[in-house]
């Protein structure tokens, strides 16, 4: 594995996109101070996950983004990517190339990418564990790492040894395991607290659930007795009801028979009417057929005329085709003759072309011979000329060298003047720098004031955002309440709709019949579905209807009969049907004196609204029942009417004819009549809540929009603040830079004086080189003259052979022209022959088409003549059919008159039957009134069962206990059970379920508690195993590093001794490392007591020891040899070169000895102020050339 490339854009001073390509060996990165070469090391450190801003020499992470210059705007992001060759599979990832990248935006957002895919820093760290690569590894060694090794704190060196020993990933696993262990312990505490709470609840819930079980048991026994008492009482009432119902059934059967007779007569009348309509239709059809036959005959005669005209046109076209046929035959004969003539011409042209081709080839061979002689002489001439040119080039090079030496001499003289001028300008520049520092400090104070102003504005915006947050919280709470109410009302609406659709509250027989409504169009609906009233009248109307509220309205008696047969067949119970065809002119109390009594509201039928066509149903069921406002008014009105009228109060008291009064509690929880109204009310309230939810959502949306505007304003404020911080930081850096310039100015004087001495020495050497070059120039002029003479002799011979070549070329050209002319003539003849052949083909094709068209016309004429004969036959047949239809028409008219007489007889018979039906209808109404009173008693009992136990009579029948027969005893036991239940007081029935749930939760949490304890023990064991493994591995690796350090130390120092020691009385996994060094000729001592150069070389020895023992794939060194003298730099560079077999080195340096060992150099310059750019030199190729 090795580093292939680094790509940088927008990072610090690298404004433009720059790509560094690396190979094996040593690559040097050089450049003057301040050019940005150390930013390359910062970029690699940053992309590998460096989070400490100080390590990147900044105050915030956004400082790594290019901040702009006077000529360039700041960039909005920084991007760095490194690409590693993973062909050897050293990294645990299935790619031959691995690219790690990091991007940061000025807004603070950042991301890591692995082969173009966004990932976490943790994944990158895990990828490079124990490879030496990473922000804490030893693949990037700068002055910071050297300083940590040179630190007087042994603990500062610990991270380097952990990476070298390969225990970093185990330490990371240990940290993760300890975090998991801490989390498990926290969970254990939480589970313990919950278990404690549950243990407090269990005794109370256990008592409550035992009490609830007693209550439920007694409640169940009470229910059993109550239901059986109901069944006994209901049986008696039902028996009486059956007798009345039987009488009513007989009367209704007679009425049905009469209706059947009436219906049969109606059907017969309709049948006679249908027969008359059929006869009339047939008569009309015959009339149409007779008319159509006349039309068809006219159409046939027209078709015959058209066919005759088509035959005439075809005969004329046949004559024209015959004339065209003769013309084409003549053209074909002419073209065949021309075709033979052109064949003869082609043979003659081909023979002439062949003769000229042979002459052309002979001339071509003669020209090739002349050309070969010319080529040979030209080669000799070229050799001579090349010699002249080489001497000219050599002389030009010598002159160029002379010019360069003169230029160099001039430049050196200019540089001498520049150095003297620079020395005189130093004091002036120092003054300017002082003034610039004062100006920058003023700007810094101004930026600080603007920052404070913006921070105050930011605080105000944040307070407004907080106020919006409060508003959003309140609105959200209101929205949640509105949504809860909306969903609650909608659930009620859905439930009630479901009840209505399933006809809940109706008897089983009614529900069974209503299932047939979709298949049986004669079923109109139940009485409750077809009648509506105001809410205040619902109780009174339901009592007035009694059991009739579940009656089923049908279109006719046949529908009722079919439904009754289904009930009988399926033993589904009994139901009452109200056929609309049998309900006519119901008697009501309209106009009765009782309606004028105090408190009387009106007859019940006038207080309801009936569905279309069902008004007679309302009148029949409610027309003789009076609704009164209060009980007292009803008593008075009943007395005045002689107790002969049925009355109902608004609260549901029923005054029956004869003086009986029913009353008491009336629970209208399962109102069938009010169901429609309740559905409408729920629909309205649901819609209101929905609109309220939408309104609150709009308020929240508007508030969020306002808040977002404030947030954007806050973001703008923050960006402005960030820009000011950047400006402030830039000013701070510039102040530091200007102050540094003051320090550098003093050092520049001595440097310029040394350069002045060096320039004078180089000027003398340049003069000596000029004299030597002048001698070489004179020798080159003599050699050139000799070569020119030899070249002139060769040129004369070449001219003679060129003349011969020109004559041969002329002859060849003339033959070539003749050959071309003959070829063109042959081509022209061939083209004309081909044209004649095409025309001949076209004429033959046209002749074929004409012959085919003539045959087609002859065939068409015969077909049209045959069709004329067919049409004449059809005309004769149509005339025969028309005569027959006129005879049938006369017979049908006689049958129609006979049917009219039968219709009149049937109408008279049906009128007599209707008088019988009217009498039977009055008898049925009388019996129905008696039946309704009994049904009301049965329904009141059934209503009690539903209200108390929510069971229907059919459900109760399945719970019958035959051992219970003594009704009086049962009543007594019912009273006793009710007393016992009352004595229990408040009972929490849900405690049974709560107790079960709490016990289940307690058991679950107890299991969780045990699992957590086991997990904690397991994690503690993992930590112990990791620590044991790390101690063992660190001891082994530390011993190897110590031996390697001593070896490298001796090589770099030329002797001496180096030793590493762990701090005593400290855990080996946390112990710091002391470095003991003994340079040659000195005693063994702590590294801190060495000179600066010795300390730096000792630190380098340690780093090289680690590299030799556990080499990282690449190593980036950032001016680590800066403190070494020249001799030690040489040893450092030579040792670095020895390590290139195992490690690829990228060295940032300004030391000559290091540059000399580099295989390639990248130069970092600032041609544009504040912007780093790159130039590269491949020294391997340069060394090969030299």
Beta strands, then each sheet from edge to edge (+ up, - down):
strand 1: 2-9
strand 2: 18-21
strand 3: 26-30
strand 4: 77-85
strand 5: 97-105
strand 6: 110-114
strand 7: 117-119
strand 8: 140-141
strand 9: 523-526
strand 10: 531-533
strand 11: 552-554
strand 12: 577-579
strand 13: 600-603
strand 14: 608-610
strand 15: 625-628
strand 16: 646-649
strand 17: 654-655
strand 18: 661-662
strand 19: 1057-1062
strand 20: 1073-1078
strand 21: 1085-1086
strand 22: 1114-1118
strand 23: 1144-1148
strand 24: 1160-1168
strand 25: 1171-1178
sheet 1: 2+ 1- 4+ 5- 6+ 7-
sheet 2: 8+ 22+ 23+ 3+ 24+ 25-
sheet 3: 9+ 11- 12-
sheet 4: 10+ 14-
sheet 5: 13+ 15- 16- 17+ 18-
sheet 6: 19+ 20- 21+
end
